[in-house]
Amino acid sequence: MQSIKGLNLEELENILKAWNEPSFHARQIFSWIYKKGAVDFSMMSDLPFVLREQLKKDFCFSDLKPVKVFKSKDGTKKLLLALKDKNFIEAVSIPAKNRLTGCISTQVGCRFSCKFCASARLGFRRNLSTQEMIDEILCLKNNSLDRKLTHFVFMGIGEPLDNYDNVIKTIRIVNSAESLNIGSRRITISSCGLIPQMKRLSGEGLQIELSISLHAADNKTRSGLMPVNKIYPLEDLLCACKEYIVKTRRQITFEYVLIKGVNSKIQDALNLARILKGLKLCKINLIPANSIAELHIEPAGKLETLLFRDCLLKKGMNVTLRKPCGRDIEASCGQLQLRYHCCPN
């Protein structure tokens, strides 16, 4: 049976029309699901009884619940969520001044094997459906009762652009005024740089933020960290980024994880400034690597990190240095890895 949460507003309106029901009921249903937190059709008291019964007959009302909730000392929360097929995903809420960001997983596992990412150890299992990502988002919302979710980043487990259609549909639903009404510019997709999907994204008319996982300024180093670079090398990726910026007039953020002994020297910073110099709308987000024993990853030292940042600033680059959140619960960048393959005690 299909989940009601996998439908966008237009699809739901068309179904109601086929049932000879007024289409405005679709907005009422959306309001019950996304604004009032309904968990059953019987709660939708302003809908005709016959319509509620028809909805019960044709649709299920899926609802993910956390198997385990991890709380960091910095306020970050990580939810371990069990799917119907007994796979698991993780979702994270990250508090900051005047915002609460939900970090969303888009796949069970990942096929791209980035060397600094613990999630890659899972391999790829399957894509998440739109309904599962909506459930994930609502679960974060329901477990953040003290603060309203204001931003969403598709940066959890998986490569969002590898699950393109489901991710875009999810974004359009949460962006809808009748749903969670999250502004496009408060939604970010992070990608390892899948060029065909980036070209599609540039034509969607969505004012969302795009982050590209770069992590190196030369093909040899990047291919060692990110095997996808062998398919889409730096020169092709940067050309696609330039086209994206020209077409959308939107800034791209380049994520750069600083790994000790790999990509954190001053020469690496100079190379990074050189290759990004021609992009008019771009920002560099430096991310101290998170120690992952299984992957033998160590972060660059504090002094080396600051020297790297200052070198980029002197070259006129727009640079931010990300503050790590949720490290103590393995919820920070690259740490999501699903230690649980069966229900934990």
N, C-alpha and C positions, 0 to 999 in steps of 0.2 A: 504494500500500500504506500502511496506517495505521501511525503511529509508536506504539510501546509507551508512549512518554512522554506521550502525549496522554490516557491513561487514568487515572482515579482508582482507588482501591483497590476500591471497590464494583463498578465496571464490570469490572475485571479478574477479580474473584471470580465475577461472573456469567458471564463468558466461560469460565472454567475449569469451572464447573458444567455449562455446555452441552457441554463436551468430556468430561464425566464424570470430571473431575480434582478432587481435594480442594481446597477453597477456600484452605486454609492455604498452598498454593504461591504465592498472590498476594503474601503478606507476604514470602516468600522472594525473589520477583522484585523487589519494591520495595527490599528490603535490598541486593540486588546492584546495582541501578541507583543508588540514592541514598546508600547508606552505603559500599559497597565499590567504587564507581566502575566497574562493568562497562561495557564498550563493545561486547559481543557476547554473544548468548545462549549460545554454546559455553562461556563462562566460568562459567556458573551450575552448578557441579559438583554441588550437592546436589539438583538437579532431575532427574527421570527423563529418560533419553535421548529417549524418545518425545515427551515434553512439549517438550523443547528444540527438537526437529525441527519440531513443530507450530507453535511460536512463530516459528521462522525462516520458515516457510511463510506465515503469516498476518500477520506484523508486521515492520516494518523497525526498525532500531535507529539512528535518526538521531543525528547528533553534529555540532554546530557547532564549528568551530575558528577561532581568531582569525587574520584576514588580517594584522593589524598590532596590536602592543601598544605603547601610549604610557605612559611612566612619568614621573610628576611628581617634582619635588624634595621635595615634602611626603609622598611615599609613595602618592599616589593613582595608580591604574592605569585606563586606558581601553582597552577592547578594541573593535576594528573587526571586525564579524562579517558574513560573506557568507551570504545565504540562498540556497536552491536556485533561486529565480527571478531571481538575480543582483541583487536589492536588497541594501542594507546596513543594519545597525543598529549602534548603539553601546551598550555597557554599561560601568559604572564600579564599581570597588571603592574605598571611602573608609575609610582607617584613622583611628581615634581611640583614646583611652585605653579599654582594656577592651572594645573592640568593633571589628568590621569590617563595614561596611555595603555591601550590593550595591544599586546604582541600576539599575533595570530599565526598558528601553524596552518600550512596549506596542503601538506602531503604527509603520509605515514612513511617516514624515511626520506631519502633523497638520492638521486642517481648521479650527482655531480662530484662527489668525492673530494671536496675541498680539504686540504691537509690540516687546517687549523680548526675544523668544525667537528665537534663530537657527534653531531647528528648523522654525519656521513658514515659512521660505523654501522648504522642500521642497514645500509643499502636502501634500495627503493622497494616499497611494498605496493603502494597504490596512492592515487589522488584522493583528496577529500572532496566530497560533494558540496554543492552550495549549501544544502540543508545542514551538513555537519559543521561547516564554517560558521553559519548563522547560529547554530546551537552553541558552538564554542564562544562566540561573541556574547550571546545572551547569558551564558554561564559566568563569564567574566563580569558582566554587568550585575548579575544577581549576587555575586560574591564581592561586590565593591559598593555595598549599600551606603557607606559613609561618604563616598565621593562619586560623582557622576563621571563616567568615561567620556573623555573629550576628544581623544585622538586614537587612531588605529594604525599600527604598522604591521604589514605582512612580512615579518622578519623571523618568524618562528621556524619550526622544522619544515624543511622542503624548499623548493624553488618555485615561487609564486607564478612566474611566467611559464613554467612547465605545466601548470594546471590553469592555463589562461582563461578559458571560457567560464569555468566555475568561479574563479577569483573575480573576474570582471562583473559577473552577475551578482556576486556577494557584495561588491563595492557599490553597485547601483542600488541594491536594496537598502543598505545601511545609510547611504547618502540621501535616500528619499525622504522628503518632508513628512510623509505619512508614517515612516518607520522611525529610525533613531535620529534622523536629520543631522548626521555628522557631515560637516562641510568637506568638499573634495580636498581642499588644501590642508585638511587635518588627517588625511589618509595617505599613507606612504607604502609603495611597493619597493621592496629591495630585491635586486636580481644580480646573478653572477654575470649577466650580459648575454642574453639570448637574442641575437640581432633580429631574426624574423619576427619574434614576438614584440620586440621594441618598436619595430616599424608598425605593427598592428596597433599597439598602444597609442602611438602618436596620432592615430586617426580616430580614436574613440571620443574625442571631445571632452574628456575628463580633465579637470584641473587638479589632478592628484600630484603628489610628490613622487619622484623617481630617484631611488638610490642605486648606484652601481657598485658592486663589490669589486674593487680594483686591486688593492693590496700589493701591487708591484708596478714598477715603471719600465720594465723591460720584459720581453717575451720569455726569456729563459727562466727568470725568477718566478714570473706569474704562472707559467706552465707547470713549474714544480709545485706551486701552492694550489693551483686551480687547473686541473686537466682540461676544463672547458676552453681554456685559452688556446689549446691545440686546434680546436674547431673554429673559434672566433678570436684570432690573434689581436693584439693591442691596436694595431693600425686600423683594422676593420672595425673594432669596437668603438674607437674614438671617432671614426668617421660617422658611424651610426649615431653616436651621442650628439655630434654636431648637427646632424640632420634632425634629430629629435628636438633639440633646442630651437632650431630655426622654425620648425613646423609648429611647435606648441607654444613657443615663447616662454617656456618654463625652465627653471633652473634644475640642473642635475646635481645631486650630492654624490661625491665619490668617497666610498668608505675605504679606509686604509688601516688594517690591523697591524700594529707595530710588534714584530716578533724578533726577539733577541737573536742576533747573528744571522738574520735572513734578509730583512728589508728596512733596517732602522738606522743606517749610517747616513751621514750628511750627504754623501754622493747620491744616495737613494732619494733624498729630499730634493736635491738639485735636478735629478732626472724627472721626478714627479712634477715639479714646477714647469720644466721644459715641455713635457708632453701635453700638459693641460693649459698652457699659456694661450693657445688659440681659441679656447672655448670661452665665450663671453659670459655665459650664465652658468657658473659652476661653483661649488663649494667642496672643500675637503674636510671630511670628518675623521679625525685621527682617533683610533680605538686601541687603548692598551690591550694587548692580547691577554686572554685569561688562561691561567695555568691549567693544562689538561694532561694529567700524568700519562694517560693511555696514548696520547699523541706526541708526547715529548715536546710540548709547546711551552715556551717561557716568554714572558713579556719583556720588552725593552726596559732598561732602567729608567728611573724618573728623570735623571739629568739628560740622558740620551733622548728621551721623549720630548723634553722641553727644547732641547737644541734643534731637534727635527722640526718642531712646530715653528720656532723662531726663524729658522732658515726659510721656511715657506712664507712666513709673514714678510720677511725682508724682500722676497721675490714678488710681493704684491698679491699673493694668493689669499682668498677668503678661507680661513681655517678655523675649525672648532676642535676642541679636545673633549671627547665624550667622557663623562663621569660614569664609571662602572656601577651598575646596580644589581643587587641580587646574587652576588658572587657566592655568598655563604650557603645558598640553596641551589646552586648550579642553574641559575636563571639568567645569567648574563650572556653577552654576545659569544656565540659558538659553543655554549655549554649545554644546551638542551640536547639530551641524548637518550631519554627513555630508559632508565635503568631497569624499569619494571616491564617484564614480559608476561607476568601473570599478576593477579590481584595481590597487592601488598597487604600485610597485616596492619 
